[in-house]
Amino acid sequence: MRLYISADIEGIVGVVSRDHLMPEGFEYENARRWMTDTVVNACEAAHEEGVEEIILSDSHGNGESILIDRLPDYVQIVRSWPRPLMMMQGVELGSFVGAMLLGYHAGASHLSGVLSHTIGGTAFAEIRINGVVMPEAGINAAVAGHFDVPVLLASGDNVALAEITERLGDIVTVPVKTVYSTQSAITLTPNVAHRRIREGVKTALARASSARPFKLANPVLEIVFRNRLPAEYLSYLKGVERIDGYTIRYRGDDMIDVSRFIQFVVGYNSRLTF
């Protein structure tokens, strides 16, 4: 039995501010340790339930936050960027009992949530697919769904998990903090959070046989930028339609096509000042 895990940092226990997000941050080293411990506990719990191999995506920042020397031998990890499948790279590598999304957060346009954003950091105001606002979890679940891999579990703050279940339905969720504001929350301690992660993983695997992939047919992607120039530049590309001053529309062949397009936009954005 094989399992796929995608791990981000904003929804990890204890993470509440920009001090946790990048190497220059005051508490980044603590945050990456909490992130690593979350992943390790999830992997160990899955292994205890019969999972023999895990593909793990380090999905935050530079893609090099997880301390790989702490990982069990049955784990392989995807690191750094760019990647055509972004936060879900590796899910294409054979069959999986399911996917788990650890340390996830709410989308950019959500009213609440700790460190809420959608993929492009401060560049994207909102992403919609087929007219529905999609946080990273929704986009990534649809990428996994393309390969018939269902999402079994998500962890993060209470707001993120409510948004995720609204999109994905009845999956196992593990809340590790409760939101006060964009950069404040009441949080569990790491030890308690990691125990709950282990319990959640075991519950999710026990329910895996009834899980169904999240599929989006004929995906129409809309990206709303915070500034006008990205929408203008991208509208010069064949197949990209500018629908207002800040928004472009791209009709994908499938979610792989959409993922590759978003990765292109993120990479393009990282090289230009808007």
C-alpha positions in Angstrom: 0.0 0.0 0.0 1.3 3.4 -1.0 0.4 6.9 0.3 0.9 10.4 -1.1 1.5 13.4 1.3 1.6 17.1 0.4 2.9 19.3 3.2 2.7 23.1 3.5 3.8 25.2 6.5 1.1 27.8 7.2 -1.3 25.3 8.6 1.3 23.6 10.9 0.9 23.7 14.6 2.4 26.9 16.1 2.8 28.8 12.8 1.0 32.1 13.0 3.1 34.9 11.4 5.6 35.7 8.7 8.3 35.1 11.2 7.7 31.4 10.5 7.7 31.3 6.7 11.1 32.0 5.3 14.8 31.4 6.4 15.2 35.0 7.5 12.3 34.7 9.9 12.8 34.8 13.6 11.1 31.4 14.1 11.6 29.7 10.7 13.9 27.0 12.1 11.3 26.1 14.7 8.5 26.1 12.1 10.4 23.8 9.8 11.0 21.4 12.7 7.3 21.4 13.7 6.5 20.8 10.0 9.0 17.9 9.8 7.7 16.4 13.0 4.1 16.6 11.7 5.1 14.8 8.5 7.2 12.2 10.4 4.3 11.4 12.8 1.9 11.1 9.8 4.3 8.7 8.0 4.9 6.6 11.1 1.2 6.2 11.8 0.5 5.3 8.1 3.4 2.7 8.2 1.8 1.2 11.3 -1.4 0.7 9.3 0.3 -1.1 6.5 1.6 1.6 4.2 4.9 0.5 2.7 5.9 3.5 0.6 5.2 7.2 0.9 5.8 9.9 -1.7 6.1 13.3 0.0 6.0 16.8 -1.5 7.7 19.6 0.3 5.2 22.2 -0.8 6.2 25.4 1.0 8.3 28.3 0.0 11.5 27.2 -1.7 10.4 23.5 -1.4 13.3 22.8 1.0 11.7 23.3 4.4 11.4 19.6 5.6 14.5 18.2 7.3 15.0 15.1 5.1 17.4 13.4 7.4 14.5 13.0 9.9 12.4 11.0 7.4 11.8 7.3 7.6 13.5 5.1 5.0 10.2 4.2 3.2 9.7 7.9 2.3 10.8 9.6 -0.9 10.5 13.4 -1.1 9.9 15.9 -3.9 11.9 19.1 -3.3 12.4 22.6 -4.9 10.7 24.1 -8.0 9.5 24.4 -10.7 7.2 21.4 -11.0 4.5 20.8 -13.5 2.2 19.4 -10.8 3.2 22.0 -8.3 2.3 20.9 -4.7 1.2 17.5 -6.0 4.3 16.5 -7.9 4.9 12.7 -7.4 1.2 11.8 -7.3 1.6 10.7 -10.9 4.0 7.9 -9.9 1.8 4.8 -9.7 -1.2 4.0 -7.6 -1.9 5.4 -4.1 -4.5 4.5 -1.5 -5.0 8.2 -1.1 -3.5 11.6 -0.5 -3.1 13.6 2.7 -2.7 17.4 2.9 -0.8 18.5 5.9 -0.4 22.1 7.2 -2.8 23.6 4.7 -4.4 27.1 4.9 -7.4 29.0 3.6 -7.5 30.7 0.2 -6.5 34.2 -0.6 -10.0 35.7 -0.8 -11.3 34.1 2.3 -12.5 36.5 5.0 -10.4 34.7 7.6 -7.7 32.1 8.2 -4.1 32.3 9.4 -1.7 33.4 6.6 -4.4 32.8 4.0 -3.3 32.9 0.3 -3.5 30.9 -2.9 -0.3 29.7 -4.5 1.0 33.0 -5.8 1.5 34.6 -2.4 0.7 38.3 -2.7 0.3 38.1 -6.5 -3.0 36.2 -6.6 -6.2 37.7 -5.1 -8.3 34.6 -6.0 -8.3 31.5 -8.2 -11.5 30.0 -9.6 -12.1 26.8 -11.5 -15.4 26.3 -13.3 -16.7 29.4 -11.5 -15.9 28.1 -8.0 -13.3 29.7 -5.7 -10.6 27.2 -5.1 -8.0 27.3 -2.3 -4.8 25.3 -2.8 -6.4 22.2 -1.3 -9.2 22.2 -3.9 -6.7 22.7 -6.8 -4.4 20.0 -5.4 -7.3 17.6 -4.8 -8.4 18.0 -8.4 -4.8 17.3 -9.6 -4.8 14.1 -7.5 -8.3 13.3 -8.8 -7.0 13.3 -12.3 -4.9 10.3 -11.3 -7.8 8.7 -9.4 -6.2 9.5 -6.0 -8.7 10.6 -3.4 -7.8 13.1 -0.6 -8.3 11.3 2.7 -7.2 13.9 5.3 -6.3 17.5 5.7 -4.8 19.4 8.7 -4.6 23.1 9.4 -6.5 25.8 11.2 -10.3 25.6 11.7 -11.1 28.1 9.0 -9.0 26.3 6.4 -10.6 23.0 7.2 -14.1 24.3 7.0 -13.3 25.7 3.5 -11.6 22.4 2.5 -14.6 20.2 3.5 -17.0 22.6 1.8 -15.1 21.8 -1.4 -14.1 18.2 -0.9 -16.8 16.8 1.3 -16.5 14.4 4.2 -12.8 13.8 4.6 -10.9 13.4 7.9 -9.7 16.8 9.3 -7.2 17.5 12.1 -7.5 21.1 13.4 -4.3 22.2 15.2 -5.2 25.8 15.9 -8.2 28.2 16.0 -8.0 31.5 14.2 -8.1 34.9 15.8 -6.8 36.9 12.9 -4.6 36.7 9.8 -1.5 36.5 12.0 -2.9 35.2 15.3 -4.4 31.9 16.6 -4.7 29.8 19.7 -2.7 26.7 19.0 -2.1 23.3 20.3 1.3 22.3 21.5 3.3 20.3 19.0 3.1 17.1 21.1 -0.7 17.2 21.3 -1.0 18.2 17.6 1.2 15.3 16.5 -0.8 12.8 18.5 -4.0 14.0 16.8 -2.3 13.8 13.4 -1.4 10.2 14.1 -5.0 9.4 15.2 -6.4 11.2 12.1 -4.1 9.3 9.7 -5.2 6.0 11.1 -8.9 7.0 11.0 -8.5 8.2 7.4 -6.8 5.0 6.2 -9.5 2.9 7.8 -12.0 4.9 5.7 -10.0 4.8 2.5 -12.0 2.2 0.8 -15.1 4.5 0.6 -13.1 7.6 -0.5 -13.7 9.0 -4.0 -11.4 11.2 -6.1 -12.3 14.8 -6.5 -12.6 15.4 -10.3 -13.1 18.6 -12.3 -14.0 18.0 -15.9 -13.2 20.6 -18.6 -11.6 22.9 -16.1 -11.9 26.7 -16.8 -9.3 28.5 -14.8 -9.7 32.1 -13.7 -6.9 34.0 -11.9 -7.6 37.3 -10.2 -4.4 39.3 -9.7 -3.9 42.0 -7.1 -2.4 44.2 -9.8 -3.3 44.9 -13.5 0.0 44.3 -15.3 0.0 40.5 -14.9 -3.4 40.2 -16.5 -2.3 42.5 -19.3 0.9 40.6 -20.1 -0.7 37.2 -19.9 -3.5 38.2 -22.2 -0.9 38.5 -25.0 -0.7 34.6 -24.9 -2.9 32.6 -27.3 -5.6 30.9 -25.3 -5.6 33.4 -22.5 -8.6 35.8 -22.2 -8.6 38.9 -20.1 -12.1 39.3 -18.6 -11.5 42.4 -16.6 -8.7 44.6 -15.5 -7.3 42.1 -13.0 -8.6 38.7 -14.2 -7.6 36.2 -16.9 -9.4 33.1 -18.1 -7.7 29.9 -19.4 -9.6 26.9 -20.6 -7.6 23.8 -19.8 -7.7 20.4 -21.5 -7.5 18.8 -18.0 -6.2 19.6 -14.5 -2.6 18.7 -15.6 -2.9 21.4 -18.2 -4.3 23.8 -15.6 -1.5 23.0 -13.1 1.2 23.6 -15.7 -0.4 26.9 -16.6 -0.5 28.0 -13.0 3.1 27.0 -12.5 4.1 29.0 -15.5 2.3 32.1 -14.1 3.9 31.6 -10.7 7.4 31.4 -12.4 6.7 34.3 -14.7 5.5 36.4 -11.7 8.7 35.6 -9.7 10.8 37.1 -12.4 8.9 40.4 -12.9 8.1 43.3 -10.7 4.5 44.3 -11.2 
